[in-house]
Structures are given as structure tokens and as C-alpha cells.
Amino acid sequence: MEFLPEDIANYVGSHTSAESDLLKKIGRDTHANILKPRMLSGHVQGRFLAMISHFLKPKNILEVGTYTGYSAFCLAEGLAEGGKLTTIDINEELESRVRAYFQQAGLSEKIDYYIGNAMKIIPTLTQEFDLVFIDADKENYSTYYDLIFDKVKVGGVILADNVLWSGKVTNPKPDKDTRAIVEFNAKVNSDSRVENLLLPLRDGIMMMRKISG
């Protein structure tokens, strides 16, 4: 997942605005107590998500894949006054921990947190989203993209994480998840309704701006 040499990665981190104390706590707790802590967005990627949100000042944000809530906090930083972040995760075992973080940050009123299958929940959402972050099961990235596309306003931004998949996207014999990511990247790249940029940030972020319906 980490493509930069360690010294360069450390330099990048040391020249990026610091995390809040709560984000540091979520990072420590996740690495100490939760399986697969590498799923956490982390410092540099988190600051990227926050900056995009600040640029857009979104009224409505959708996140597919909450995990321990780190990225949700970052995305929520730029919410417009009265704005809402909707975040969906299938792991009910993390729910009480994540809700406690939201409560601690005073964000419970700004975040709608759903536990369940995103493919069933997304079609029930009626908001028009300014910003979407997809960071869930890789096999269904293309499905999530199709489900959310008409719910994103023209000019809105869609971000998808892990699109380099630890560099395996160039493997001539990809496994199931890698193949799904490769197909998703190709799908986006050929979609004339968006402008897209694949950023080599951490494990790769596909950034899309919707230019037509």
C-alpha cells in the first residue's frame, strides 16, 4: 500500500497539517484494537479528504465504508452550515465504538450512520450529494458507482480509495478483488460523464468530477 520510500513518506507527513487530537486517538485505538488497521485513511489521506471537503463546502456527503470513522470526521470538516454526512458500513461490531467517537466530537447531529448493505441502502437515499467517498468492498466498486451516480449533482466530486490496490492493478494475472478494481478504473476512465484523475496518494485515489448526467 505504501509506494513512497519511508524517508519520503515521513517527510510528506511532517510537511502536512497535523491531525486533531481526536483523529490521533482514533488512529491509535484502531491500530491497537481493530482488525486490518491499514484500512484506516490515516494522516495524509485524511488531510486530503478534509481539504477537498473544505474546497467544495458540501451540503450533502455520502461515504460508503465507515470503518472506525476516521475518514468520516475528515470529510465532515468542510460541511456547509446545516449540512449532513451520510455514512454506511456493514460491520455492526464497530457501531458502538464509532457512535461514541461521533458523540465525543459533537457530530452526531451532522452524521447519519447506517449499518447494513450499502447496495440496499443507497437506493433509498433521496439527497443530492456534492461529495462521495467510496471505500468499501472492492468487488462492488462498479456497482456502488452506478448506484450513486444519478444522486450526485453535476459539478460534484466522487472519490474512490484503493484504486492501485497495493500495486496489483498491473499484475497480468489479477485475483478477484484486483480484477474488480481494474475493471472499475477502466469503467471510470471511459465514462464521458466525468473528468477523472487517478492520484498516486497512498493506495491510490480515483477522483472524478461529474460533468453531465
N, C-alpha and C positions, 0 to 999 in steps of 0.2 A: 504493500500500500504506500510505503514511503519511497519516493523516487529520487529525492534530493539527497546528496551526501549529508551525513549527520551534522557536520560543522555548518553547512549552508542552511540546513533546516533550522538549526539553533539560531543562526544569525537572523533569519526571517522572523522567527518568533520574538527575538529580542528587539526587533525594529517594527513590531506590530503593537498597536494599542493593547493594554492589558485587559484581562478578563475581570469581571466583577468578582467579589468575594464569594457570592452565591454560585457562580459558574465554576469557580475553582473547587468549591465544596462538592458540587455535582460531579465534577471530573474525578476528584479523589474517591468519593463514595462509589462511583461506577466502577473504577478500576479495582477497588478493594472488595466489592461485594457482588458484582453482577457479571454474569457470563458474557463473553465476547465484548469486552470493553472497547475494542478497536472500532466498534460501531458508533461510538461517540464522535460527534463532529470535531470537538476539540478547539483549541485556542485560535489558530489562524483561520481555519474554515469558518468557525463561529463568528469571527470578526468580519469575514467576507459576507456572510449571510446578514449580519446586522447592518453592514454598510449598504447593501442592496436595498434592504428594507427602509433605511433612512432616506435613500435616494428617492424611492417610489412613494413613501408615505402612504402605504396601502390602507384601504378601508377594510378589506377582507383578505385574509391569508388562509391558504389551505396547506396543511402538511400531512403527507401520507407516510407514516412511520415516526412515532413519537420517541420510542426507546425510553431513555430516562429523562427526557425533557430539555436537554441542553440546547438543541437547535431551535426548539420552540421559543425558549427565552430569547435567543439571539434574533430570531425573526420578529418577535413581538416588540422589540426595541423601537422599531420605526413606525408602528401602527399610528394611523391618524387618530385624532381625538374621537372617541366613540367607536373605534374600530374593533374588530374581532379576529382572533386566530382560531381556526378550526383544525384540530389535530386528531389523527386516527391511528390507533395501534391495536394489534390483535393480542398482545401479551397482557392478560389480566393480572398476572402475578406482579407486574410493576405498577399497577394502577395506584395503590395507596401511597407508594413512595413518590410517584410523580405528582399526584394531587397535593401531597404535603409540600413539595417544592413550590408549586403554583401558589399555594396558600401563603407560604413564607414570603414569597416575593410580592404578595398583594395583587396577583394577576388572575385570580380565579374568575373575576367578573369579565375579564377580557379574553378568556380562553374557553372554548367549547371542546371538551376532551371526550372522544368516543372510543370505546373499547369494542372491537368487533371486526368483521371482514370488510375491508375498505371497498371491495368491489360491490358490496351490497349497500354500504352507507353512502358512498359518493353520489349515486343516482338520486338519493333522497334530499340532497342539499340543494337549496334554491338560491343561494347567494351568487353574485357575480364576483369572481376573485381577481384581485390585482396582482397577486403573487402566489405561486405554488411551489412547494418543495417536495419532490418525490425521493424518498429514501427508505424503501421497504423491500419486500422480496423481489429479487431481480427478475425472476421468471415472468412476473406480471407487469413489468415496466410499460410495455407497449399497451397493455390493457388499461392501466391507470391513465396513461397519456390520452387514450381515446375517450375514456370516461370523463376526464376533467376538461378536455379542450373547449367544448362549447360553453363551459361555465367560466372561462377566462375571458376578460374583456379584451378588445383589440387594444394593443399597446401594453398589455400585461406581460408579466415575465414568468416563465416556468423554469425551474432548476431541477436537475436530476443528478443525484450523487452516485459515486462509484462507477462511473462510465468507462474507466480504464481497467477496473477490476484487477488490481494488482499487476497490471501489465499483460494479463492473459488474453486481452482482446486481439493481440497479434498472433496468438497461438494458432498454427494451421489445423490443429485437432482440438477444438474447444470442447469443454464439458458443457453440461446443460445450462448452467447459470451464465457462463461466459457467452454461449451462443445466443442467449436471450438478450444480453447486453449489446452484443454485436448487431443483432437484428434491430434493437431499439435505436442505436446510434445511426444505422443506415436509414431507418424509417424517418427519423427527425431530419437527417441531412437531405432527404429527398422531398420533404414536405414544404411546398411553396407558400404555405400559410404562415410560416415562421422564418425569422432570421436566427441563425444559431451559431454558437461559438463553443467549442469544446476546450475547456480550461484545464490545463495540467496542474490543478490545485489539489494537493493531497492525492486522493484516489481518482481524481477526475470529476469535474462538474460540467454537465451539458447545460448551457444557458441558452434559453430560447425567448425571443420576443415575438408575440403574436402580432402579425401584421394584417391578417384578414381572417374572416370567419370560415 
